């Protein structure tokens, strides 16, 4: 009987540990421009409403990024890179398990008009 109780403790610990792993949210995402081309070097930040610490990733040259969030819930999303408008989204819900996120950034554009008055 003592051996059974001794062997059950590691098994219970393993079950609790694996249960904690399933509560995590794994995000694979891509940042693209208005034409659908990937954007590298984008800083992507996800922040839970209750917590102050952001989860941060940077996109690779093809625009891909990955993040692991500690728990499911609502997160604010911010993506920024020089030469593009900043993307800010509030209340993006992520469920436990794998999720995908696609962010579209628009290029900054300068418009100039010229009026000749005679």
N, C-alpha and C positions, 0 to 999 in steps of 0.2 A: 504494500500500500504506500509506503514511503517513496518508493521509486516512481510510482504513478504521479504522485503529487509533485515531485521534483521535476519530472519531464513535462508536466502541464504548464509550469511557469514560463519556460521559454516559448512554448507554443502560444500561450495567451499573449505574450509580448510581441511575437511575430505577427499575430492576427491584428493587434492594435496598431503596430507599425505599418502594416500593409493597408489598413483602413485609412490611416492618415495620408498615405500616398495617393489614394483614389480621390481624396478631397481636393487635391491640387488641380489647377487649371493650366494646361499647356497650350500656349498660343503660338501658332505659326502664322506669319503675316507677310504682306508685301505692300510696299509703298510705290505708287505709280503716279505719273503726271497725267494731265488732262487727255493725252493721246494714248495712254496705256503703257508707256515705256517705264521700266523700272528706274527708281532713283536711289543711288547709293549715298551713304553718309548722312542719312536722316536720323535725327535723334527722336526716338519714340518713347513716350513716357505714359505709363498707366498708373493712376493713383486711386486707391479706394477712398470712399467718402469718409469712413471712420478713421482712417490712418493718415498720418502726415508723410510717411516715407514712400516715394515713388518707386516703381519698378521700371528700369530704363534699359533700352536696347538700342543698337545702331544697325541700320540696314546695310547689307553688303552691296557690292557694285550692281547686282541685279535687282536690288530693292527688297530682298528677303530679310526677315528678322524672326527671332524666336524669343519668347518670354515664358517664364513659369511664375504663375501667381500663387500666393499661399492659400487662397480660398476663393470659392465662387462668390459672385455678387456683382454689384454695380461699381463701375470704374469710370473715371474721367480719362479721356484719351487726348494727348497732345503730341503733335508731330511737327518738327521744324527743321528747316535747312535754308541756308543762305540762297537767295534767288527765288524763293518760293513763298507764297502766303502761308502763314501758320495755320495748321488745322487744330481745332479744339472741339471736342465732343463731350457731352455730359451724359451720365447715366447709361453707359454701354454695359449691358448685362452679359456676364460670362458664367456658364454652367460648369460643373466639375467635369474634368476630362479634357479631351482635345477640342480646340476652337480655332477658327480661322478669322483673320481680320485683314481687310483690304482698305488702305487709306489712299485717297487721291489728293495730291497737292497740285495747286495751280501755280504756274509760273508768274512771277511779278512781271507786269508789263507797263511800260511807260508810253503814255499817249501824249501826243503833242498836236496842237491845233495852231493854225496861223490865220490871222484875219488881217487883211489889208484894208485900211480905211483911207479913202481918198477924199 
